[in-house]
Amino acid sequence: KCFQEGKEKMYNILIVEDEKKIRDLLEIYFIKENYNVDKAEDGCEALLKIKSDNYDIILLDLYMPKMDGFDTCRKIREISTVPVVILTALSDDESQLLAYELGADDFIMKPFKKDILIAKVNRIVDRTKVSKEKYKFENLTIEKESYRVFLGADEIKFAPKEFEILLFLVENIGMIKTREEILNKVWGYDLEVYDRVVDNHIKKIRKKLGEYSGIVKTVVSVGYKFEV
């Protein structure tokens, strides 16, 4: 691991990219941004690192040897809620849709612009750290600052996008939010093709909420609302 000397370390980033030139370039970018940088050449190596270290964000290429980015993202979500940003030359809607359904938090297209890449990564990481608010509904506690959800004393692991959808509904309690509003708030996209991404995330949220699954209500043909 490397970090820029003379500055306090900020966040830990894992760069998963099979092309050495791109991997090294990304390392330079984020060292200059005062990130603690770790790298992996493929999905298998990345998963080993994720199991033994704590990262604040992962940059994940889609096409790699041994294990592609789709399978890697799926396996990351089985063991971690760390934000995942996909790096890809693919621009088709189906590839992006699949990545979102597997738990990716954002897409960055290759060739990428340095400033946009850094801004997106900083925004995602900062968003998970800044607020100190907490919401409590009987035995259900939602900690906005730490992206953590508890049922009693037991923590429920939420992926970042799952948490952000839940939080958005909680902060608009009793109000119906359409799929488009959720997409715009959480992903920043308002394309109709992504509607089922919201539905899939809602299913996961309800499953994780267990006995409290009913507080996320479906408003047929409109959207969803949080109601206690």
Contacts in CASP RR format, 6 or more apart in sequence:
PFRMAT RR
TARGET T0000
AUTHOR 0000-0000-0000
METHOD contacts of the structure
MODEL  1
KCFQEGKEKMYNILIVEDEKKIRDLLEIYFIKENYNVDKAEDGCEALLKI
KSDNYDIILLDLYMPKMDGFDTCRKIREISTVPVVILTALSDDESQLLAY
ELGADDFIMKPFKKDILIAKVNRIVDRTKVSKEKYKFENLTIEKESYRVF
LGADEIKFAPKEFEILLFLVENIGMIKTREEILNKVWGYDLEVYDRVVDN
HIKKIRKKLGEYSGIVKTVVSVGYKFEV
1 36 0 8 1.000
1 37 0 8 1.000
1 38 0 8 1.000
2 27 0 8 1.000
2 31 0 8 1.000
2 36 0 8 1.000
2 37 0 8 1.000
3 9 0 8 1.000
3 31 0 8 1.000
3 34 0 8 1.000
3 35 0 8 1.000
3 36 0 8 1.000
3 37 0 8 1.000
4 31 0 8 1.000
4 32 0 8 1.000
4 34 0 8 1.000
7 34 0 8 1.000
8 34 0 8 1.000
9 34 0 8 1.000
9 35 0 8 1.000
9 36 0 8 1.000
10 33 0 8 1.000
10 34 0 8 1.000
10 35 0 8 1.000
10 36 0 8 1.000
11 35 0 8 1.000
11 36 0 8 1.000
11 56 0 8 1.000
11 57 0 8 1.000
11 125 0 8 1.000
12 35 0 8 1.000
12 36 0 8 1.000
12 38 0 8 1.000
12 53 0 8 1.000
12 54 0 8 1.000
12 55 0 8 1.000
12 56 0 8 1.000
12 57 0 8 1.000
13 30 0 8 1.000
13 35 0 8 1.000
13 36 0 8 1.000
13 37 0 8 1.000
13 38 0 8 1.000
13 55 0 8 1.000
13 56 0 8 1.000
13 57 0 8 1.000
13 58 0 8 1.000
13 59 0 8 1.000
13 121 0 8 1.000
14 38 0 8 1.000
14 39 0 8 1.000
14 40 0 8 1.000
14 46 0 8 1.000
14 49 0 8 1.000
14 50 0 8 1.000
14 53 0 8 1.000
14 55 0 8 1.000
14 57 0 8 1.000
14 58 0 8 1.000
14 59 0 8 1.000
15 23 0 8 1.000
15 26 0 8 1.000
15 27 0 8 1.000
15 30 0 8 1.000
15 37 0 8 1.000
15 38 0 8 1.000
15 39 0 8 1.000
15 40 0 8 1.000
15 58 0 8 1.000
15 59 0 8 1.000
16 39 0 8 1.000
16 40 0 8 1.000
16 41 0 8 1.000
16 42 0 8 1.000
16 43 0 8 1.000
16 45 0 8 1.000
16 46 0 8 1.000
16 58 0 8 1.000
16 59 0 8 1.000
16 60 0 8 1.000
16 61 0 8 1.000
16 64 0 8 1.000
16 69 0 8 1.000
16 72 0 8 1.000
17 23 0 8 1.000
17 26 0 8 1.000
17 39 0 8 1.000
17 40 0 8 1.000
17 41 0 8 1.000
17 59 0 8 1.000
17 61 0 8 1.000
17 64 0 8 1.000
17 87 0 8 1.000
18 41 0 8 1.000
18 42 0 8 1.000
18 61 0 8 1.000
18 63 0 8 1.000
18 64 0 8 1.000
18 65 0 8 1.000
19 61 0 8 1.000
22 61 0 8 1.000
23 39 0 8 1.000
23 41 0 8 1.000
26 59 0 8 1.000
27 37 0 8 1.000
27 39 0 8 1.000
29 114 0 8 1.000
29 117 0 8 1.000
29 118 0 8 1.000
30 37 0 8 1.000
30 118 0 8 1.000
30 121 0 8 1.000
31 37 0 8 1.000
33 118 0 8 1.000
33 122 0 8 1.000
38 49 0 8 1.000
38 53 0 8 1.000
38 55 0 8 1.000
40 46 0 8 1.000
40 49 0 8 1.000
41 64 0 8 1.000
42 64 0 8 1.000
42 65 0 8 1.000
42 66 0 8 1.000
42 67 0 8 1.000
43 64 0 8 1.000
43 66 0 8 1.000
43 67 0 8 1.000
43 68 0 8 1.000
43 69 0 8 1.000
43 71 0 8 1.000
43 72 0 8 1.000
44 66 0 8 1.000
44 67 0 8 1.000
46 58 0 8 1.000
46 60 0 8 1.000
46 72 0 8 1.000
46 76 0 8 1.000
47 67 0 8 1.000
47 72 0 8 1.000
47 75 0 8 1.000
47 76 0 8 1.000
47 79 0 8 1.000
49 55 0 8 1.000
50 58 0 8 1.000
50 76 0 8 1.000
50 79 0 8 1.000
50 80 0 8 1.000
50 82 0 8 1.000
51 79 0 8 1.000
55 82 0 8 1.000
56 82 0 8 1.000
56 83 0 8 1.000
56 125 0 8 1.000
56 128 0 8 1.000
57 82 0 8 1.000
57 83 0 8 1.000
57 84 0 8 1.000
57 85 0 8 1.000
57 121 0 8 1.000
57 124 0 8 1.000
57 125 0 8 1.000
58 76 0 8 1.000
58 82 0 8 1.000
58 83 0 8 1.000
58 84 0 8 1.000
58 85 0 8 1.000
59 85 0 8 1.000
59 87 0 8 1.000
59 108 0 8 1.000
59 121 0 8 1.000
60 69 0 8 1.000
60 72 0 8 1.000
60 73 0 8 1.000
60 76 0 8 1.000
60 84 0 8 1.000
60 85 0 8 1.000
60 86 0 8 1.000
60 87 0 8 1.000
60 104 0 8 1.000
61 69 0 8 1.000
61 86 0 8 1.000
61 87 0 8 1.000
61 88 0 8 1.000
62 68 0 8 1.000
62 69 0 8 1.000
62 70 0 8 1.000
62 86 0 8 1.000
62 87 0 8 1.000
62 88 0 8 1.000
62 90 0 8 1.000
62 95 0 8 1.000
62 99 0 8 1.000
63 69 0 8 1.000
63 88 0 8 1.000
64 72 0 8 1.000
67 75 0 8 1.000
69 86 0 8 1.000
70 98 0 8 1.000
70 99 0 8 1.000
70 102 0 8 1.000
73 84 0 8 1.000
73 86 0 8 1.000
73 99 0 8 1.000
73 102 0 8 1.000
73 103 0 8 1.000
73 104 0 8 1.000
74 102 0 8 1.000
76 82 0 8 1.000
76 84 0 8 1.000
77 84 0 8 1.000
77 102 0 8 1.000
77 103 0 8 1.000
77 159 0 8 1.000
81 147 0 8 1.000
81 157 0 8 1.000
81 158 0 8 1.000
81 159 0 8 1.000
81 160 0 8 1.000
81 163 0 8 1.000
82 160 0 8 1.000
83 105 0 8 1.000
83 106 0 8 1.000
83 124 0 8 1.000
83 125 0 8 1.000
83 128 0 8 1.000
83 160 0 8 1.000
84 103 0 8 1.000
84 104 0 8 1.000
84 105 0 8 1.000
85 104 0 8 1.000
85 105 0 8 1.000
85 106 0 8 1.000
85 107 0 8 1.000
85 108 0 8 1.000
85 120 0 8 1.000
85 121 0 8 1.000
85 124 0 8 1.000
86 96 0 8 1.000
86 99 0 8 1.000
86 104 0 8 1.000
86 106 0 8 1.000
86 107 0 8 1.000
86 108 0 8 1.000
87 108 0 8 1.000
87 110 0 8 1.000
87 112 0 8 1.000
88 95 0 8 1.000
88 99 0 8 1.000
88 107 0 8 1.000
88 108 0 8 1.000
88 109 0 8 1.000
88 110 0 8 1.000
89 109 0 8 1.000
89 110 0 8 1.000
90 96 0 8 1.000
91 109 0 8 1.000
93 191 0 8 1.000
93 193 0 8 1.000
93 194 0 8 1.000
96 107 0 8 1.000
96 194 0 8 1.000
97 193 0 8 1.000
97 194 0 8 1.000
97 196 0 8 1.000
97 197 0 8 1.000
99 107 0 8 1.000
100 161 0 8 1.000
100 187 0 8 1.000
100 194 0 8 1.000
100 197 0 8 1.000
101 196 0 8 1.000
101 197 0 8 1.000
101 200 0 8 1.000
103 159 0 8 1.000
103 161 0 8 1.000
105 124 0 8 1.000
105 160 0 8 1.000
105 161 0 8 1.000
106 120 0 8 1.000
106 124 0 8 1.000
106 187 0 8 1.000
108 116 0 8 1.000
108 117 0 8 1.000
108 120 0 8 1.000
124 160 0 8 1.000
127 164 0 8 1.000
128 146 0 8 1.000
128 147 0 8 1.000
128 160 0 8 1.000
129 145 0 8 1.000
130 145 0 8 1.000
131 144 0 8 1.000
131 145 0 8 1.000
132 144 0 8 1.000
132 145 0 8 1.000
133 144 0 8 1.000
133 145 0 8 1.000
134 141 0 8 1.000
134 142 0 8 1.000
134 143 0 8 1.000
134 144 0 8 1.000
134 145 0 8 1.000
135 141 0 8 1.000
135 142 0 8 1.000
135 144 0 8 1.000
135 170 0 8 1.000
136 142 0 8 1.000
137 212 0 8 1.000
137 215 0 8 1.000
137 228 0 8 1.000
138 212 0 8 1.000
138 228 0 8 1.000
139 151 0 8 1.000
139 152 0 8 1.000
139 212 0 8 1.000
140 149 0 8 1.000
140 150 0 8 1.000
140 151 0 8 1.000
140 152 0 8 1.000
140 209 0 8 1.000
140 212 0 8 1.000
140 215 0 8 1.000
141 149 0 8 1.000
141 150 0 8 1.000
141 152 0 8 1.000
142 148 0 8 1.000
142 149 0 8 1.000
142 166 0 8 1.000
142 167 0 8 1.000
142 170 0 8 1.000
143 149 0 8 1.000
143 150 0 8 1.000
144 167 0 8 1.000
147 158 0 8 1.000
147 160 0 8 1.000
147 163 0 8 1.000
148 155 0 8 1.000
148 158 0 8 1.000
149 155 0 8 1.000
149 156 0 8 1.000
149 158 0 8 1.000
149 163 0 8 1.000
149 166 0 8 1.000
149 208 0 8 1.000
150 156 0 8 1.000
151 209 0 8 1.000
151 210 0 8 1.000
151 211 0 8 1.000
151 212 0 8 1.000
156 208 0 8 1.000
156 209 0 8 1.000
157 208 0 8 1.000
158 166 0 8 1.000
158 205 0 8 1.000
158 208 0 8 1.000
159 204 0 8 1.000
161 186 0 8 1.000
161 187 0 8 1.000
161 201 0 8 1.000
162 201 0 8 1.000
162 204 0 8 1.000
162 205 0 8 1.000
162 208 0 8 1.000
164 185 0 8 1.000
164 186 0 8 1.000
165 182 0 8 1.000
165 186 0 8 1.000
165 198 0 8 1.000
165 201 0 8 1.000
165 202 0 8 1.000
165 205 0 8 1.000
166 205 0 8 1.000
166 216 0 8 1.000
166 226 0 8 1.000
168 177 0 8 1.000
168 182 0 8 1.000
168 185 0 8 1.000
168 186 0 8 1.000
169 177 0 8 1.000
169 216 0 8 1.000
169 224 0 8 1.000
169 225 0 8 1.000
169 226 0 8 1.000
170 226 0 8 1.000
172 225 0 8 1.000
172 226 0 8 1.000
173 225 0 8 1.000
173 226 0 8 1.000
173 227 0 8 1.000
173 228 0 8 1.000
174 225 0 8 1.000
174 226 0 8 1.000
174 227 0 8 1.000
175 225 0 8 1.000
176 219 0 8 1.000
176 222 0 8 1.000
176 223 0 8 1.000
176 224 0 8 1.000
176 225 0 8 1.000
177 223 0 8 1.000
177 224 0 8 1.000
177 225 0 8 1.000
178 222 0 8 1.000
178 223 0 8 1.000
179 195 0 8 1.000
179 198 0 8 1.000
179 199 0 8 1.000
179 223 0 8 1.000
179 224 0 8 1.000
180 190 0 8 1.000
180 195 0 8 1.000
182 198 0 8 1.000
182 223 0 8 1.000
182 224 0 8 1.000
183 189 0 8 1.000
183 190 0 8 1.000
183 191 0 8 1.000
183 194 0 8 1.000
183 195 0 8 1.000
183 197 0 8 1.000
183 198 0 8 1.000
184 190 0 8 1.000
187 194 0 8 1.000
187 197 0 8 1.000
198 224 0 8 1.000
202 216 0 8 1.000
202 218 0 8 1.000
202 224 0 8 1.000
205 216 0 8 1.000
206 213 0 8 1.000
206 214 0 8 1.000
206 216 0 8 1.000
207 213 0 8 1.000
209 215 0 8 1.000
209 216 0 8 1.000
215 226 0 8 1.000
215 227 0 8 1.000
215 228 0 8 1.000
216 224 0 8 1.000
216 225 0 8 1.000
216 226 0 8 1.000
217 224 0 8 1.000
217 225 0 8 1.000
217 226 0 8 1.000
217 227 0 8 1.000
218 224 0 8 1.000
219 225 0 8 1.000
END
